[in-house]
């Protein structure tokens, strides 16, 4: 029953996570609000792990979530649930799109998808920033922000913009810094 639950949940997420893996985050936060086995803090940890793994972030997040709930079978079923709608939709759309290549309705549909995807990605990015840099349980206002993490974020952001090295360089450096500073 757990596996069917995971498949259905991630199938629904896969249907509506337009914009890629980060677009799954709002759905995961909603799951965290409903179920005690998942929390916003755990999603932040999962996001950090998923970003350091090769492959699609959404698939990694779904597999990790499923693994947390039901072990290896849960991880596999969750990933399958997430990608199934995309496979089905791509097959259907590819067949239909050939018949409507020049259709204005189809062009308008895709023009509407772009801002929706951007909104989902932006919401996910803000959620990831909040989990990583903000401490809502802090008792003093000075502890509301995780200052070391804020500084690390700013440094990594600037290095990415200035040096344009491969992302693995920044992930590895951040991991080492996290260990050294005890983040």
C-alpha positions as a Python dict, from the first residue, in 0.01 Angstrom:
ca = {
    (1, 'X'): (0, 0, 0),
    (2, 'X'): (293, 234, 72),
    (3, 'X'): (430, 178, -277),
    (4, 'X'): (96, 252, -444),
    (5, 'X'): (63, 565, -230),
    (6, 'X'): (410, 682, -339),
    (7, 'X'): (346, 606, -704),
    (8, 'X'): (18, 801, -705),
    (9, 'X'): (166, 1097, -515),
    (10, 'X'): (464, 1128, -747),
    (11, 'X'): (255, 1063, -1057),
    (12, 'X'): (45, 1366, -959),
    (13, 'X'): (362, 1568, -897),
    (14, 'X'): (498, 1458, -1235),
    (15, 'X'): (180, 1577, -1405),
    (16, 'X'): (210, 1931, -1272),
    (17, 'X'): (582, 1995, -1216),
    (18, 'X'): (624, 2199, -1533),
    (19, 'X'): (969, 2355, -1541),
    (20, 'X'): (1187, 2070, -1425),
    (21, 'X'): (1306, 1921, -1100),
    (22, 'X'): (1294, 2234, -889),
    (23, 'X'): (925, 2265, -974),
    (24, 'X'): (866, 1951, -763),
    (25, 'X'): (966, 2139, -446),
    (26, 'X'): (632, 2313, -382),
    (27, 'X'): (462, 1974, -406),
    (28, 'X'): (713, 1820, -166),
    (29, 'X'): (655, 2104, 81),
    (30, 'X'): (283, 2033, 58),
    (31, 'X'): (354, 1666, 136),
    (32, 'X'): (567, 1775, 433),
    (33, 'X'): (270, 1970, 568),
    (34, 'X'): (45, 1663, 541),
    (35, 'X'): (269, 1379, 655),
    (36, 'X'): (487, 1351, 964),
    (37, 'X'): (753, 1136, 794),
    (38, 'X'): (860, 1433, 579),
    (39, 'X'): (963, 1782, 694),
    (40, 'X'): (1077, 2105, 533),
    (41, 'X'): (1418, 2057, 695),
    (42, 'X'): (1443, 1708, 546),
    (43, 'X'): (1351, 1848, 204),
    (44, 'X'): (1636, 2097, 238),
    (45, 'X'): (1875, 1812, 314),
    (46, 'X'): (1738, 1611, 23),
    (47, 'X'): (1782, 1908, -209),
    (48, 'X'): (2146, 1942, -106),
    (49, 'X'): (2206, 1573, -176),
    (50, 'X'): (2008, 1580, -504),
    (51, 'X'): (2206, 1877, -633),
    (52, 'X'): (2532, 1696, -575),
    (53, 'X'): (2420, 1383, -762),
    (54, 'X'): (2432, 1336, -1137),
    (55, 'X'): (2100, 1326, -1319),
    (56, 'X'): (1770, 1503, -1293),
    (57, 'X'): (1706, 1678, -962),
    (58, 'X'): (1334, 1597, -962),
    (59, 'X'): (1405, 1227, -1005),
    (60, 'X'): (1668, 1236, -731),
    (61, 'X'): (1431, 1420, -496),
    (62, 'X'): (1148, 1177, -563),
    (63, 'X'): (1373, 873, -522),
    (64, 'X'): (1517, 1008, -198),
    (65, 'X'): (1171, 1091, -64),
    (66, 'X'): (1042, 746, -153),
    (67, 'X'): (1348, 588, 4),
    (68, 'X'): (1285, 779, 328),
    (69, 'X'): (930, 644, 340),
    (70, 'X'): (961, 289, 205),
    (71, 'X'): (1326, 201, 145),
    (72, 'X'): (1472, 104, -192),
    (73, 'X'): (1140, -9, -344),
    (74, 'X'): (989, 324, -238),
    (75, 'X'): (1270, 515, -407),
    (76, 'X'): (1229, 324, -731),
    (77, 'X'): (849, 353, -735),
    (78, 'X'): (859, 726, -654),
    (79, 'X'): (1101, 796, -938),
    (80, 'X'): (890, 586, -1174),
    (81, 'X'): (577, 771, -1063),
    (82, 'X'): (743, 1107, -1128),
    (83, 'X'): (866, 1028, -1478),
    (84, 'X'): (562, 830, -1600),
    (85, 'X'): (342, 1132, -1678),
    (86, 'X'): (624, 1292, -1877),
    (87, 'X'): (674, 981, -2086),
    (88, 'X'): (301, 948, -2152),
    (89, 'X'): (255, 1318, -2226),
    (90, 'X'): (559, 1335, -2457),
    (91, 'X'): (433, 1041, -2661),
    (92, 'X'): (85, 1195, -2694),
    (93, 'X'): (210, 1549, -2761),
    (94, 'X'): (463, 1434, -3020),
    (95, 'X'): (188, 1261, -3215),
    (96, 'X'): (-54, 1552, -3187),
    (97, 'X'): (199, 1830, -3239),
    (98, 'X'): (288, 1711, -3586),
    (99, 'X'): (-71, 1778, -3692),
    (100, 'X'): (-78, 2126, -3535),
    (101, 'X'): (270, 2265, -3608),
    (102, 'X'): (142, 2604, -3723),
    (103, 'X'): (-158, 2632, -3487),
    (104, 'X'): (-190, 2957, -3289),
    (105, 'X'): (-369, 2781, -3000),
    (106, 'X'): (-73, 2548, -2954),
    (107, 'X'): (166, 2846, -2964),
    (108, 'X'): (-49, 3024, -2704),
    (109, 'X'): (-56, 2713, -2486),
    (110, 'X'): (322, 2696, -2476),
    (111, 'X'): (343, 3072, -2419),
    (112, 'X'): (130, 3018, -2108),
    (113, 'X'): (344, 2728, -1987),
    (114, 'X'): (663, 2936, -1982),
    (115, 'X'): (555, 3186, -1712),
    (116, 'X'): (392, 2906, -1513),
    (117, 'X'): (721, 2716, -1518),
    (118, 'X'): (912, 3030, -1422),
    (119, 'X'): (674, 3089, -1130),
    (120, 'X'): (712, 2733, -1005),
    (121, 'X'): (1091, 2753, -1033),
    (122, 'X'): (1099, 3089, -854),
    (123, 'X'): (884, 2958, -571),
    (124, 'X'): (1111, 2656, -539),
    (125, 'X'): (1423, 2874, -539),
    (126, 'X'): (1282, 3100, -268),
    (127, 'X'): (1183, 2795, -64),
    (128, 'X'): (1533, 2648, -98),
    (129, 'X'): (1685, 2981, 7),
    (130, 'X'): (1459, 3001, 311),
    (131, 'X'): (1542, 2647, 424),
    (132, 'X'): (1914, 2699, 371),
    (133, 'X'): (1958, 3049, 508),
    (134, 'X'): (1673, 3118, 753),
    (135, 'X'): (1616, 2968, 1098),
    (136, 'X'): (1249, 3012, 1190),
    (137, 'X'): (1296, 2857, 1536),
    (138, 'X'): (1557, 3110, 1647),
    (139, 'X'): (1484, 3279, 1976),
    (140, 'X'): (1691, 3592, 1912),
    (141, 'X'): (1653, 3806, 1601),
    (142, 'X'): (2028, 3787, 1542),
    (143, 'X'): (2002, 3410, 1505),
    (144, 'X'): (1714, 3420, 1256),
    (145, 'X'): (1958, 3399, 968),
    (146, 'X'): (2222, 3132, 935),
    (147, 'X'): (2501, 3382, 879),
    (148, 'X'): (2777, 3138, 788),
    (149, 'X'): (2548, 2976, 532),
    (150, 'X'): (2448, 3321, 399),
    (151, 'X'): (2813, 3411, 349),
    (152, 'X'): (2885, 3075, 184),
    (153, 'X'): (2584, 3127, -45),
    (154, 'X'): (2704, 3476, -145),
    (155, 'X'): (3060, 3358, -209),
    (156, 'X'): (2951, 3057, -416),
    (157, 'X'): (2703, 3273, -611),
    (158, 'X'): (2972, 3528, -693),
    (159, 'X'): (3226, 3260, -785),
    (160, 'X'): (2978, 3097, -1021),
    (161, 'X'): (2910, 3430, -1192),
    (162, 'X'): (3277, 3533, -1212),
    (163, 'X'): (3469, 3210, -1272),
    (164, 'X'): (3212, 2997, -1454),
    (165, 'X'): (3370, 2669, -1349),
    (166, 'X'): (3196, 2333, -1358),
    (167, 'X'): (2923, 2306, -1089),
    (168, 'X'): (3094, 2005, -928),
    (169, 'X'): (3381, 2236, -825),
    (170, 'X'): (3142, 2454, -625),
    (171, 'X'): (2952, 2158, -480),
    (172, 'X'): (3273, 1992, -364),
    (173, 'X'): (3408, 2319, -222),
    (174, 'X'): (3082, 2387, -38),
    (175, 'X'): (3084, 2034, 102),
    (176, 'X'): (3440, 2073, 230),
    (177, 'X'): (3361, 2414, 379),
    (178, 'X'): (3048, 2269, 542),
    (179, 'X'): (3257, 1997, 706),
    (180, 'X'): (3532, 2238, 816),
    (181, 'X'): (3289, 2494, 959),
    (182, 'X'): (3054, 2232, 1100),
    (183, 'X'): (2751, 2368, 912),
}
